[in-house]
């Protein structure tokens, strides 16, 4: 997130600022394919999987 955006967030009410921070930590940054599964993961060192689907399920749904 850029500096002007961080400055705007810092001026928010603490409860709103916490919610923005929580949502930011769940933003999808990467799409990974491992072991036949497509995973949407967050950014940063400690990536977390937000959503996952098997490639077979995806193929079946696209037919």
N, C-alpha and C positions, 0 to 999 in steps of 0.2 A: 504494500500500500504506500502511496506517495506521501510526502510530508504535508502538503496542504490538507489532504484527507485526514491524516492523523490529527492535525491541529483542530479540524472541525469536530472530530469525534471527541477529543479531549474536553470540548466545551459542553458536551451533552450532559444531561442528568445522569448520575451514577448508574441507575437501573437500566437506562437506555444504552449507556456506554457498555455495560456488561453484556447486554443482549447482542449488540453489534460485534463485540469481541468474540462471543460464543459462535455467532453465525459465521464470522470470518474464519474461525478455526475449522469449520466444516466445509469450506469452499473446495470444490473439486479442482485439482491442479493437474492430475495425471490420469491417463487411461493405460492400465497395464494388462497384458495377457500372459497368464501363467497357468500351467497345468490344465489347459482347456477352459479356463475361466477368464472373463473380462471383468476387471476390477476398476472401479472409480475410486481414486484415493486423494486424500488431502495433500496440501503442500507442506514443506518443511522436513526436518530430519526425521521426526517420528510420524511418518505417514500412517494414516488410518484408512481402512477400507470403509467407504460410505455406502457403496452398492456393489453387487456382484451378480453376474449371470454366466451360465455356462455357454460356451460357443454352440453346443448342440441345441440348447433351448432357443438360442437366438436364431439359428438356422431354421428350426422348426416353425417359429413364429413368423419368419419372413417369407415362408412358402405360401 
